[in-house]
Amino acid sequence: MTILEQLSKVSSIVHPITINGETFYIRVMSGIEREEWEHYVSTLTDTTSRSQTYAQLLVRTLSDAQGNRELTDANIETLISKNSKALKELFDKAFDVNRIGEAGIAAEKKDSVNAQTSDSGLGSLRTLE
């Protein structure tokens, strides 16, 4: 199996979340999607709505059961108009799955330390500073 085939399997992993009896799937963002998200976050202002921020992450992470992205930036306004409680629950799950924020950084650092002790020095390439 090639490295690209291996990465394809990893990227297709989805995490289900059920809200009011409806199952949604959250996927890990691709590298470019993560860069887009981080760029968006770097441009936030005090007037940026929370629902806008939720929608920006969700268009990149909501998927079908196979991990195929179904939304685009064109869906942001529609997402914003949906149930705020559901948006927040989905956002929180996407935040966790994609290891965003302080808790995610702490988990990455912990994984990095574990990897350093188990992969003959390659773990240093994974260290998150």
LOBA-144140 format. One record per atom (N, C-alpha, C): residue in three letters; x negated, y negated, z negated. Coordinates in pm, whole numbers, plus 50000, padded with zeros to 5 digits. Each point is the difference from the previous one (the first is absolute). Layout:
N
AlaXYZ...
# end
This chain:
129
Met499165011750000Met500844988350000Met499114987550000Thr500324990450086Thr499194987950008Thr500344990449886Ile499154990549980Ile500234989949896Ile501294992450029Leu500234996450126Leu501224992750034Leu501245008449974Glu499945013050025Glu501135008849969Glu500225000649849Gln498915000649925Gln500125000149854Gln500644987049951Leu499554988750053Leu500564987149959Leu501474998950038Ser500375005750114Ser501414999950041Ser500875007349899Lys499515011049948Lys500755007449899Lys500154991949872Val498944993549960Val500034991949878Val500974988450017Ser499974993450116Ser500834988250018Ser501485003450014Ser500335012650024Ser501405003650017Ser500685003449867Ile499264999449891Ile500595003049869Ile500974988849962Val501205004049963Val501014990349960Val500465003149859His500494989949933His500475001349863His501484996249996Pro500885009449965Pro501434996949994Pro500354992249874Ile501014991650014Ile500584993049886Ile501504999750023Thr500765003249896Thr501455000250011Thr500584988249922Ile500854992550068Ile500684988549940Ile501485001650029Asn500805000649896Asn501465001750014Asn500365011450094Gly499295011149990Gly500315011650081Gly499434999950141Glu499334989250038Glu499404998850133Glu498505002349989Thr499465008450087Thr498575002849997Thr499284991550103Phe498974993349954Phe499144992050086Phe498605006149994Tyr499194997150100Tyr498645005350003Tyr499014988550010Ile499005000749915Ile498924990149996Ile498735006850050Arg499294993550089Arg498765005450053Arg498844990849965Val498825005550004Val498794992149980Val499744992150128Met499654987349983Met499734991550116Met498735004450073Ser499964997250129Ser498775002050076Ser499024988849962Gly498785001250047Gly499014989749972Gly500424986350048Ile500524999250122Ile500404987050056Ile501234994649927Glu500935008849962Glu501164995549924Glu499584994549865Arg499035006449938Arg499494995249871Arg499364986350017Glu499224998250107Glu499394986950026Glu501064989450023Glu501065003350075Glu501094990550023Glu500664996249868Trp500245010149914Trp500624997449870Trp499114991049915Glu498715003049994Glu499094992149919Glu499894985750054His500044998450132His500004986550058His501274992549959Tyr501145006850009Tyr501264993949959Tyr499914995349855Val499535008649912Val499904996749857Val499084988149978Ser498944999150080Ser499064988849984Ser500624986750041Thr501115000150072Thr500644987750045Thr501234996349918Leu500295007649894Leu501184997249918Leu499924986249938Thr501164993749990Thr500114987149932Thr501035001249889Asp500124989649921Asp500985000049892Asp501435000750052Thr500194996650127Thr501365000150055Thr500365013050072Thr499055009350007Thr500285012850064Thr500945008049911Ser501115004750056Ser500975007449920Ser499495014249971Arg500445005249889Arg499645013849965Arg500555009750103Ser501234997650045Ser500595009250097Ser499215000050130Gln499444988750037Gln499144999250120Gln498765008649979Thr499424999249882Thr498815007849969Thr500335015049999Tyr501135003449940Tyr500435014150000Tyr500145005050143Ala500694992250083Ala500275004150138Ala498715001550080Gln499034991249978Gln498735000950072Gln499305013349974Leu500065004849876Leu499395012949970Leu500855011550052Leu501314998849985Leu500885011050039Leu500035002750150Val499874989650083Val499975002850144Val498785008250038Arg498974999449919Arg498775007650027Arg500005013949937Thr500895002249903Thr499925012549924Thr501245008950007Leu501174994750029Leu501185008550012Leu499885008350127Ser500385012749991Ser499855008850115Ser501105010650002Asp499965008350103Asp500865011750000Asp499295011049921Ala500615011549990Ala499455011049919Ala498675005150052Gln499704997550128Gln498735004450058Gln498894989549987Gly500334988349945Gly499004989649982Gly499914990150115Asn500965000450091Asn500014990750113Asn500634986849958Arg499284989350021Arg500484986749966Arg501224996750085Glu501054994649937Glu501234997050073Glu500324985250006Leu499314991949922Leu500314985749994Leu498854991650053Thr500344987850041Thr499014990450047Thr500274986649932Asp499174990250028Asp500224986649946Asp501364994450041Ala500555004850111Ala501324995550045Ala501105004149901Asn499725009649913Asn500985004849901Asn499924992749867Ile499064990949984Ile499804993449871Ile501244992549954Glu500604992050086Glu501184992349959Glu501165009249961Thr500155011250070Thr501045009649965Thr499725006249864Leu498765003749975Leu499635005749869Leu500304990349887Ile499674987450020Ile500204989949896Ile501464999149959Ser500905002950092Ser501434998849971Ser500575012249926Lys499185010249977Lys500485012249934Lys499924999049849Asn500515010049932Asn500085000649855Asn498634997649936Ser499924989649917Ser498704996249942Ser499455010649905Lys500875007049929Lys499555010649909Lys499355011350079Ala500625003950110Ala499455010650085Ala498684995450062Leu499944987550047Leu498754994850057Leu498885000549898Lys500294996249877Lys498984999949894Lys499535014249969Glu500925009649993Glu499615013949973Glu499125005450112Leu500384997350124Leu499215004550115Leu498634993350001Phe499984987049973Phe498754992649995Phe499075005749893Asp500555002649881Asp499185005549892Asp499395013450040Lys500795008650064Lys499495013050044Lys498924998250108Ala500254991150096Ala499014997450105Ala498724994349941Phe500144991449902Phe498864994049930Phe499155010949936Asp500685009449930Asp499295011049933Asp499365009650099Val500765004250101Val499515009750099Val498774994750072Asn499984986950026Asn498904993850073Asn498914994549909Arg500135002749870Arg499004995849901Arg499634985350013Ile501034991949992Ile499834985650007Ile500094994549858Gly499244989749972Gly500064993549869Gly499015006149902Glu500054995149878Glu499045004149898Glu500055014949970Ala501205005649989Ala500125014449971Ala499425008150115Gly500234995850122Gly499465007150115Gly498494999250007Ile499454988449969Ile498554998449999Ile499395008849892Ala500655000549883Ala499505008549891Ala500025014750043Ala501065004350069Ala500085013950046Ala498925002850104Glu499754990550089Glu498955001750101Glu498645001349933Lys499744991749900Lys498725000649930Lys499845013349929Lys501085004749936Lys499945012949932Lys499715011250100Asp500694999950115Asp499765010050104Asp498564999150051Ser499514987850010Ser498644997950049Ser498985006249905Val500194997949870Val499095005749901Val500055015250007Asn501205005650010Asn500145014650011Asn499345005250127Ala500144992850110Ala499415004350127Ala498484999349994Gln499454990049931Gln498564998649992Gln499375011949930Thr500715005549906Thr499445011349927Thr500205013350072Ser500805000050108Ser500305012850063Ser499625001150148Asp499434989350060Asp499725001450143Asp498594995850039Ser499045003749923Ser498584998850035Ser499594985950042Gly500474990049929Gly499544986550028Gly500844992350099Leu500915006350070Leu500844992950096Leu501034991449931Gly500275002749874Gly500994992249926Gly499684985449993Ser498724996450005Ser499634985949994Ser500584992350117Leu500285006650111Leu500624993350113Leu501444996249972Arg500605006549901Arg501394997549968Arg500184990049886Thr498934995849938Thr500104991349884Thr500654986950039Leu500994996249924Leu500734987550024Leu499474989549905Glu499414989950054Glu499434989249917Glu501014989149980
# end
